[in-house]
Amino acid sequence: QVQLVESGGGLVQPGGSLSVSCAASRSIRWFNAMGWYRQADGKQRELVAANTGGGSTGYADSVKGRFTISRDIAKNTVTLQMNSLKPEDTAVYYCNAELRGLVYWGQGTQVTVSS
């Protein structure tokens, strides 16, 4: 069993920066992949960024060049650094992890981009 706890969401103005972190209850060294999804009101949950166990990363087209995902094995955390935020980035952001064929989710953290 794996627990994922997100933190760092909040309110930020357009063009600003924010980072959200996800702490895992066990070592993330062997996780196949970790990533961030988001779900805006009335929309489906979508993949934002992912980091595989081999160290490769992938991003949704809408966030490329603005968001960066990173994994800290020593701290068992995965962080999403978000720059140049836009109102359309407003959503609940969820941490996701895959281990041995099982998928785990955090409870989500709200990110609101508004002036």
C-alpha positions, 0 to 999 in steps of 0.5 A: 500500500502506498499513500501519496500526499500533495501539498503546495497548491494555492492562489497565484496571479497569471504569469506567476509561479507555484510548485506542488509536491507529492510525498510518498509513504515509502521509497519511490526508488522502485516506482515505475512512474510518477506523475501529475494529473489535473482536473478542472471543473466540468472536465476530464482528468488529464495527464500533465507531466510524468517521470519514469523510473528510468528518468525520462519525462513527458509533458502535455503540450499545453504545459511544455516549456512552463512546467517541470517535473522532478523526482527526489529519491532521498526525500521520496517526493515528486515535485511539479514546478509551474511557471508562467501560469495561466487561468486555464491551468486552474484545476485540482492537481493529483499525484499519481504513482505506479508500482508493480502494476498498481496505481495510486492517487493522492487526494489532490491539491487546488491550484487557482490562477486568477487576478 
